[in-house]
């Protein structure tokens, strides 16, 4: 196996067994990749802005169903947080050409909490009995338990990676 001038085998970086081959800045492929990632970040920003404005407008326009519109507004804000976190991850990846995995753990936790809120809201707003159009309570409880398990597992993973920065190197390596 050949080695890079820094002493690491080709295709690896310090502390990491494998990484994408380096594509130098300024090459047509890298410029195209950078432009595409900036376009993706811009689309995510526009989507987040649209969801935020629409959630706020729907909340202000529907005072009759206040509990449901409030929950829909909170759900919209959580979607915006997820979109902004994904956009930040894309930009971080673009700046460092590394894959930051911790933001995806946070996004997963937010998404699972969003599901917990949606199920608990559905249970709270239901009349107590299950009708033909509603999801059975046992299925809702299974959804709650599954989402809670996902939050727990992702929180443990986030805790275990607390010493790592975006590039995956530990804070003590720097």
Secondary structure as UniProt FT lines:
FT   TURN            5..6
FT   TURN            10..11
FT   TURN            14..15
FT   TURN            25..26
FT   HELIX           28..61
FT   TURN            64..65
FT   HELIX           66..96
FT   HELIX           102..125
FT   TURN            132..133
FT   HELIX           137..160
FT   TURN            161..163
FT   TURN            166..167
FT   HELIX           171..173
//
